[in-house]
Structure formats: C-alpha cells, structure tokens
Amino acid sequence: MPSHSLPETRLLHILEAVAFGVIAVDVEGRITFMNRGAAQISGVNPQEALGRPCREVFKSSLCEGECPLTRALEAGESQFQREAVFIRQQGRSVAPVRVSVVPLRDSEGNIYGAVKSIQGYRLAEVLAEGRPYRWEDFIGESPQIQRVFDVLKVVAPSAVTVLIEGSTGTGKDLLARIIHHRSPRAARPFIKVNCAALPETLLESEMFGYTRGAFTGAERDKPGRFQLADGGTIFLDEISELPLALQAKLLRVIEDREFYPLGARKTTKVDVRIIAASNKPLHDQVEKGLFREDLYYRLNVIRVYLPPLKERRQDIPLLIRHLLHKKNLERGTFICRFDPEALERLLNYDYPGNVRELENIIEHACLLCQGDIITLRHLPWTLREEAPPDAGPPPEEEERRRLLEVLQRAGWNRTRAARALGINRTTLWRRMKRLGIETPA
C-alpha cells in the first residue's frame, strides 16, 4: 500500500525554502533541526546549533519569563504569535520577532519534542498597528482584578453606564478603552474628556459644542465631544472635578439623550454610552456637597473599583515583565531581567503613582541600562534608598516628605515633578494643597 507521507529529504527541502525560521527540539529543549531562515535571524550556523539548548542559541526576551517552548514541552500547550526580541550572536544587534511553538507527540500521545517557528517583522509597522484593546492588555491575576473582569466581561456588550473609581495611575483610562472595544460600539468613536484638565469656562463648549455667534469669536458651528461620540462611547475622566452647573446639564443628557449646544434654540440628540472615572469616591463628594446626588445615582449603575498597586502586589511581577517586554519592543533593545537586589526594591515599593509610576520607573531603568540586566544603579534615586518595611500605607508626614524631596530635586518645576511621580500637574497641585506645600517665592 503506497504511503502518502512526504519523504524526509523532500520535507527538509520544503522547510529550507520557507520564508521564516523553523527549528525542532527534543524533549529536553536541545536543537535537532534548524533551517536557513532561523540561521539568518539568529546569526548562528545551523551546524553549530545542533545539540545545544534552544535558549542558549536563541536568546530571547521571553526566556527569562514564561518561555513558550517550556510551556509546549512541559504542559503540551501550543503557543502562537508571541512577540519577542532576539539578540543576535554577532554584536549587540537585536531582531523583533513573532514566535509560535507546537508540541510534537508520538502515536501514544507522549511529547517527544516541539517545532518552533520564528517570523521577523518591521518593528515600526507593528507599533503603528491600530489593533483593538483586549482584556489581556490590562495586566493582573490578583483576585481584585479578576472580580473586576468578571463584572465587566458581562457588562461590556451592553450600553449600560459604567463608573470606574480608583487612585491616579491605576489604569482607569485603559479599562474604559477595553470596555469600548469589547462592545458593539467598537467601530464607532471613543471620545475622552478630562474634566480636570479643561478650564471651567471652556468645558461646557468643549462637551456640548456651540453655534455660530454664540459668543465673541464663534464664527462657525462647532460640535462638542458628545456629538463627536455619537454612536460610540464618551469617557468622562476625573468627573469629580466637573462644576455643579455642568453636572445638571450632564444629568439631562443621561436622562433624555439630548442637550442644547451653546447658543442653540433646538436640542441635539445623541446616542452615546457613558463611562465615567474618578480618583475620589463620588459618594464622599456627594456628602460634601461637591457632587449632585441625582447625577451620582445615574452614573452609579455599574461601579467597579481599581485598587492601588500596593493592594495587589502579586500583580507587580507580571507588570514588570510586561512593561520590560514592551520597552524592549519599542526601543529595539534586549534587556532580559532585573538583578535580585533591584527586583527586591521593585517588589517592596508602595508605588504612590501606581502602574503609571511603575512604567516610568521601568522606562528610566531601560534608558540607563546599557547591558542585558538592570541593576540597582539603573533605578530612580527614590528606589536606591533603603526600602521601607511593608507596614501598610505611609502616614501623611511621610507622603509630604517624599513630595517635598521630588519637588526640590525638580527645582520646584511642577511639570518635571509630576512626570517623576507619574501623575499630571493638576493632581500634583491638589496633593500640594492638601499637604500644605507652597512653592517658594
């Protein structure tokens, strides 16, 4: 009976002709085959690679984390299109690649090796891709984050209003974008309004638009953010800073889905989904008389709380690995890990600026690091000091001391100080006011 399987020599010729790298490994991860494409990507002669461990030949940014080859060999799980950075054997050049791995099984289902495909790509093209946001983009495996996902994965496909509360830098903006892209409105606009960044005199015209002649200088009609978001989602960030007068107008939009642009005599109807975010508990703002109670209950249909990073420490290693990999891809570098002392400082730091501050720290370290491993000297000066014991939230005096140190080091330049803390200038100003810190004359 004739066999329909390809002879081994013909199969090898086919593998040599494909336009991407292919390697095969045994159950111990040692290379048993490598085609020309893999040799071009790695800069290694195939004859020199045979019999050597894969991670020794193909040094990748995935090797120190969750290696796809290890998962394929140990758990039998196929891995597809994992992004990585490879370091070439000759010199310090790097190559961005996509990696896929499939385990090889015998007739009884036992794993005896794996096949790994490696496809190079132009980094600029990938960074310019406008792919939709996914749940996986929000990094976190802690119970607190999983509870948020459990709620929002059910809620996202609907048009219900969502309120996201949490400290500055916890990822409210990212979560709002994920909700939008996981909804039927994904193809429609996502419009963000930062209620704290716009002056009160401009906020109403920015949100609701105006007609020609509504005020001096209004030479034409201008649509507001609500009109631009028609059919899609509007994200009202830092909504606790919305003036009371505008809160009443926003309430009408939520109730009637219509509003009057400035200077208009007819209402404008819109179909928008509202996602609001606040770094202050809105219930407390209601009790202080700073936020309308009726608007609060209109917004508080589905409420989720994003905890600060120090309350979900088990997510810190995941975020460090993710952010380091992201910076490698952006910069075309190959930094594989932190040394134990630097990693210990990162794991025990409180992160008052949350995930945003952690990302700034990683970027700072990647800029200073000229080798493969980030050490303590590559971290910002605030982390090079002795790490404080983990005794819960720092007292107000300690927060004031830290803020003063950052301001003094920045020469009392608020823009530089805010960047160092991973927050915006408005948030920095509020903290200074709360802690009684005044700029020297």
N, C-alpha and C positions, 0 to 999 in steps of 0.2 A: 504493500500500500504506500503510495508516494507521500512524502512529508511536505507540508505546506509551510514549514518554518524556514526562515532565511538562513543560509549557511553563515557560519561565524565570520568568515572573511568579508562577505558582502555586507553584513551588519556593521562591521568595523569601518568599511569604506563609507557607508552612509553617515555614520557618526562623525567621521573626519570631515565630511562635506558640509555639515550643518553650520549655520552662521552664529552659533553661540557655543559656550563652553559646556562640555559634558565630562563628568568624572564618575567612576564607580568605586565603591569602597567595600571592604569586607565587614564582618560583624564587629570588628574592633576599630573600625574607622580608618583603616590603612588603605591607601590608594592602590587599586588594581588595574585601572584604566583611566586614561586622560587624553582627550582629543586636542587637535591643534588650537581650536577656539579657546579652550581653557588655558593652554600654554601662552597664548597671546595676552590674555587678561592678567595672568599671574606673573608672566616673565620667567617661568620655570620650564626647563627642558623636561618633557614627559619621562624620559629615561631616568632622570634624577629624582622624579617624584614617586615612582613606583615603589611600593612597600613602606612609604613614610606616612605618618598620621596626617590626615587632611588638615587639621588646624595648624600644623607645622608648615605646610606648603601654602595653603590659602588662609593667610592671616586676615581675619575679618572683624569688623566692629560687632558682629553677632557672637563671636567666640566666647567672650567673657560674660555674656548674658545667657539668654535662652537659645542655645545653638540649635538650629533646625535639624542638623544631621543627628545630633544626640537624641532629639525627640523622635526622629524617624526610626533610629536603631533600637532605642530603649522602650518607647511607647507604641511603636508601629504607626505613628501618625504622619500622614503626608503633609508637607508644608509647601505653600505656593506663594510666589511673588513677594518674598520677604526682601525688603530693601536693606542694603548693607554697603559698607565701604571696604574695599580690599586695598591692602598695601602691597605694592609690587616688590619683588625680591631685589631688584636692582634700584638703589636710590630710595628717595623718600616720596616718590610719586604715588598717588592713590587713584583708585578707579571706583566710581559708584556703580553698583550692580543690583540686579534682582535675582534672588536665589529661590529655587524650588527643589524639594527633595522628596523622593518616593521610596519607601522601603521595598526590598526585594524578598520574596517569600518562596519557599520550596513547595512541593506538591502537598505537604502536610501542613502548610501554613506557618512554618517556622521562618523567622527572619534570618537571612544569611548575608545581608549587605544592604546597600542603598545606591540609588543613582541620583546624582546632583547636577542640575542644570544651572548655568550662570550666564546671565544676559547683561551685557554692558549697556549703558544708556547715557545720553547727554543730560547732565545734572540740571542745566538751565531750563530744559524743556519740562522736566518733572516738577521743578519748583514753580513753574508758571501754570501748571495744570490747575483748573478750577474745579476740582472734584468736590462732590457734596460732603458735608460733615457727617461722621458716623458716631455711634455710641462709643466705639473703641477709641475715638480721639480724646475722650475725657478719661484720663488715666486714673484708675482706682479700683482696688479689690476689697477695700475695707467694708465692714457691714453698713456703715453710714452711707457710703456711696452706692452700694448695691440696693439699699432701700429707696434711694432717690431714683435709680434706674427702674426699679420695679414699678414705681408710680408713673414715671414719665413715659415709659415704653407703651403703657396702656393709654395715656392721655394724649401723646403727641399726634396721633392720627386724627384727633377731633379738632374742633375750633374753640375749645374752652380756653378761658383766660388763665394764665399761669403767673404766679408770684414767686420769685426766687429771692430768698433772703440769705445773707452771708457776708462775712467780712470782705474788705477790699482785697482783690487778688486771688479769691478762691475759685474763679472760673465761671462766674455768672454769665458773662458775655458768650463764652464758648458753649455753655449749656443751652443758652437761648438759640444760638445758631443751629445746634444739633436738633433741637425740638422742631425748628422751622424746616430743616432739610429732611426730617423723618415724617413730615406731614404731607397731605395732598397739595399744600400750597408751595411746595419746594421750588416749583418752576416760576413762581411769582416773586416779587421783590421782598427782600428783608431789609427794613429801614431801621436804623438805630438813632435814638435821640438821647443824648446825655443831658439830663435835666439840670445837672450841676455846672456843666461847662458853658452853657449859653447864658448871657445876661438876661435878667428878667424882662427888660424892655424889648428884647428880640425873640424871646422864647415863644410868645403867642404867634407871631407872624411866621416863625420857623415851623411850628407844629401845624398851624391851620391855614397858612397862606394868606394872601391879600389880593385885593382887586386894584386895578389902575385907579390912582387918585385917592387911595385910602389914607395916605399921609404924604407929606412932602418928600419927593424923590421916588414915589411909587409910580413909575412911568408905564408899567405894564402889569398884567396879572401874573402872579407867581403862585404856583401850587405849593402847599405845605407838605410836611412829612407824611401826614395821614393820607393825603391824596396820592402821593408817590407810592405809598404802601398798599394802595387799593388792590384787593385780591390776594394780598400776601400777608406779611407779618410786620407789626411795628414793635420794636423793643425799646421800652422806656426805662433807661438805666438811671440809677440813683433817683428814683421817683420821689423819695422822701424830701428832696430839695425843691419839688415843684411848688410854686407860690399858691396860696389858698385860692386866689381869684381864678387861676387856670385850672385848679382842681375841680371847680364847679363846671367848667366847660368840658373837661375830660369826662366827667360823670355823664354828661348828656351824650357824648359820643358813644360811650359804652352802652347806655340805655337805648338810644334811638338810632345809632349808627349814622348820625348826621350832625352837621355843625355849620356855623356861619364863618366864612373867611373874613378877615378884617375888611370893612368897607362894603361887604356884600349885603344884598337885600334878600337873597334866596339861599336856602340851605344847600349844602353839598352832601350827597350821600356817599358813604364808603362801606366797603366790606373788608374789614381788617381783623386779623387776630391780634390780640394784645398780650404781650409778655412783658411783665414789669420786674424790676430788680431793685433791691435796696440793701445798703450796707448797715442800715439801722433797723431794728424791729419796728415795723409800722404800727403795731399795736401800742407800743410805748409812745410813738409820735402822736397817736390819736389821744392818749391820756394827757399828753402835754398841751393839747390844743393846736398842734402844728400840722395835723393831717385830718382831713374830713373823715368822720366815721362812716358815712354812707359810701364814700368812694373806697374806703378800705375794704368794706364787705363786698363791694362789686369786684375788686381786684382779687380778693382772697377766696377764689373759687377752688383752685388747686394751689396749695402752698408747699414749696419744698425749701429745705434749709441745707445750705452747703457749709459744713463745719470747717473751722480753720485747720490748717495743715498739722498743727501740733496735736489736734484731737484725732487725727487718723495717720499716726506715724507709720503704720505698716504700708502705707502707700508711698512713703518717701523713697525707698529703694527703687520702686517701679518708675517713679517720676524722674529720678536721677538717670536711670538707664535710658529712658525715653528721650529726655532732653539732651543727653550726651550724644545719642544717636542722631537726633535732629540737627544738632550743631555740626556734627561730622558731615552730614549730607549737605548742609547749607554752605559750609566752608571748604569742603573737599579735603578735610583732614582725617587723620587716623589716630584718634585718642581712645584707647581701649578701656581704661578704667581709672579709678582713684586708688592711691595707696591707702593702707589701713588707717593711718592717722588722719588723713584728710577725710576719708569716708566716715570715721567716727565723729568728727566735728559736724559733718553734714547731717548725720542721723540724730544727733543730740541737740541740734539748734532749734529754737522755737519758731522761727520764721514769722515775725510780725507782719511781713508783707505777703505771706502765704506763697502760693505757687508762682506768682509773678516774681517775687523776690528770689525764689529758688532758681527760676530760669535766668535771672540776671546774674546770680552767683555762678551758674554753670557757664554762661557766656563769658564772664570775667575770667574764669579759670581757663577756658579754652583759648582765649586770646593770649594769655601769658604763657601757656604751656607750649613748648617747642618740641616736646618728645611724645612718647606714647602714653605716659602715666601722669596724671595730675597729682601733685603733692601739696602739702600744707602751704608752702610758699606761694602757690598759684591762687589761693583763695583770697577773698577780700579781707582787709585788715580786721574787720569786726569778728571774723571767724578764726583768725590766727591767735586771738587771745584764748585764755583758758576757758573751755566750755563750762557754763554754769550748771550746777546739778539740776536734774529734772524735778522741780518742785512745784509744778503747776504754773499758772500764769504769773508773769513778773509783776511786782507791785508798781503802782503809778510812778513812784520815785525812780525806779529802775528804768521805766519807759521814758521818763523825762530826761534822765542821764544819757541814755542811748541816743535820743533825738538831738540833744544838745551837741553830743560828740559828732554826729553826722553833719549837723549844720555848721559847726566850727570847722570841720575838715573841708567842707564845701565852700568855705569863705562866706557863709550866710547867703549863698546863692540858692534860692529855693528850687529852681529848676534842676540844678545838679544834685541837691539833697534828695529831692523827690525821686529822681532817677536811681540814686543809690539805694533808696528804700524800696523801690519797685512800686511806687504809688504815684498818683497825679498831684499836681500843685495844689488843687482845691482840697484834697484830702490832707495834705501836709499842713496847709493853713489851718484847717479845722483842728488837727491834733495840737498844733502850736497854741491855738486859742484855748483849747480845753486844758492844756497843761500849764498855761500861764507863761508861755515863752514869747518874748517880744524881740524883734530884730533890733540889734544895737543901732543907735543913732549914728 
